[in-house]
Amino acid sequence: MSDVMDNAARSAAAQTLPADPGKNISDTRTTTAATTLSATATTARDTGSPDDRPGDPIVCPRCGAPMHVVMRNDEFLFYGCTNFAQTGCRGRRFFERNAEGKKLGLVREICPECHQGLRKGIGKNGRPYCACFEKTDHKSGEAIFFNLDGTIRTRPIPKEKFFCPECNSPLAYFEVQNGRFRGRKTFACLEAERHNPKKAHYWEDDDGRPAW
């Protein structure tokens, strides 16, 4: 009789407890971690770290697909399109950064010509900028600069197209916006890193040509 009761108790205990409690706990943790990683790869708030403060979904500005975090050496670079491997879509979204490189917020503005995410930051001259650097996707073959609110910055049109005498790249044509030379027209090589940067800017001469 005692043996029968012991067998019944063991049978009830086997039905009540999971066969391998440790395995179930591990599976739960793995599932939770995978879910969290998936969420942080495609969502972010407008400010703060993109991988630890999930919020609104981030979608590709070119195809509308979800986006994931692209990092290098544990440093956040940008959001990349998850369709890149399948379709080659190179849609990207960037965070605005201050002079120290700290992320300030997701740049919401999109380039109206190539539909790429715009970049905002502080230039080497210490001034803020808003621009799209996808030169090969622009009709002009040049970077496009915008006002800080994302509206297109109107630029003067040169009488003809001129090329850099150092590297033969097309010269951009600008009107100086600030400082003592405000209002003056200038030609600039946007590929100055390929040669002496001191030979990258040329004032407009009286005949509308660069003053070489």
N, C-alpha and C positions, 0 to 999 in steps of 0.2 A: 504493500500500500504506500509506503514511504517513497519507494522508487517511482511509482506512478505519479505522485504529487510533484517530485523533483523534476521529472521529465516535462510535465505540464508547465511548470514555472519557467523552465528554460525555453520552451517553445513560445510562451507569451513574451518573454524578454526579447527573443530574436525578432518577433514581429514588431515590437515597439521601437527598438533601436535600429538605426541605419547599419547596413552591412559594413561600411567603412567610413566612419564619421570624418576622419582626417581627409579623405579623398573628396568628400562633398564640400568641405570648407574650402579646400584648395580650388576646386572648380568654381565656387562662388566668387572667390577673390579674383580669379583669372578673368571671369566674365565681366565683373565690375570694372577691372582695370582696362579691359578691351573697350568697353562701352565709353569709359571716360576718355580714352585716347582718341576714339572716333569722334567724340563730341568736340574735343579741343582742336582737332585738326581741321574742322570746318566751321567753327563759330568763334566769335570774339566780340568784345565790347569796343566802343570807339576809342577808349583810352585804356592804359594799363598794359600788362603783358598779354600777348595774344594767346598764350598757352596755359594760363592759369585763371583767367577770368572770362569764362564762356558767356556769350550773350546772343546777339542777333546773328543769323547765318551769314557767312561771307560767300558770295557767289561770283563766278568768273564774269568779268565785264564784257567778254567777247562771246561766250557761248552759254552762259547761265549755269554751268555745272558747279558743283561744290568745289571748294578750294581747300588746300592743305598747307600746313606750315613748311616752308623750305628753310633749312638751317645749315650752317657751316661752322664746324668747330664749336658747337653748342651756342652759336649766335644766330638769332632770328634775322633772316634776310628779307623775305617777302612771302606773300601768299601766292601759291602757284595753282594752276588749273589741274584738277584730277584727271582730266581727259587728255593730258599731254602725251601719255604713252600710247593711247589708242588713236587719237586724231592729230596729234602734233600741236594742239592749241597752246599758245604761249601766253595766255591771259595772266596778268599779275596785278596784285594790289599791294600798296606800300603804306608804311607808317611814316607820318611826318616826324622829323627829328630836329632837335635843337642843336646849338653849336657844339655841345658836348656829346652828341650822338644819342641822347636819350629819346625814347619814343614818346611822342606827345598825343597821338591819336591817329586813327585810320583815315587816310586820305580818301574822301568819298567821290571827288571829281574824276571824270573820265575824259580822255582825249576824244573830241568829236570827230577826228579824222581817222584814227586807227583803232579807237575803242579800247585803248590800253589804260590801266590805272595811272593817274598822274603822280608825280613825286613832288614832295615839298621838303624844304630844308633850308639850311644856311649855306650860302656859297662861300668860295674862298675869299671873296671880297667882304665877307661879314654881313651881307645883305640877304634877306629871305628871298626864296624863289619858288615858283610853281612851274613845272615843265614836264614835257614828254620827250624822252630821249630815244624813242623808237625811230631812228632816222630812216631806216630802210623801208618803213611802212608809211612814210610821208611822201607826198608828191614832190615836195621841194628837196627831199633827201637830207633835210636838216632837222635839228631839234626844234620843237615848238614851245615857246614860252607863253605863259598865261599870267593874268593878274592873280593875286593871292586868293580871290574868291572863285577861281576856276574859269572866269570869263576870258575869252581870247584877247590877248593884247594886240591892239592894232599896231602894225609896223609899217614904216614907210617903204615904198617900192623903189629900188634903184633904177637908173636909166637903162642899165644892162647888167648882165651877170659877170662877176669878176671872180678870179681864182687866186688862191694863196700862192705867192711866188716861192714859198718854201716847200710846200707839200702838194700843191695843185688841188687842194680841196676847195669847194665852193665857199666864198666868203659870205657870211651873214651880214645883214644891213640893219643897223639899229639907230634909234634916237636916244641919246643919253637922258635918263629920267631924273637923275639927282646930281647934286654937287655943283661945282662952279662951271662945269661944261654942259649943264642941263640944256637940252634943246639942240645940241650939235649932233650931226650925223657921223656915224663911224662904220667902217667895215671891220669885221672880226673873223678870224679863223677859229672854228670850234674844235679843231683837231690840233690845238697848240701843243698838246703833250707829245706830239710826234716830232717836234722841233723846238727851237729856241722860243720860249713863250714871249720874250720881249719883241719878237717879230710877228705878233699875232693880231695887232690892232693898227688900223690905218684911218686917219681922219679923211673925211670927204673933201676933195679939192673943189675949187670954184666951178670946174667943168663937170662936176658930178661923178668924177672918178676917184679911186683911192689915191691919196697923196703918198705914193711909194717912197 
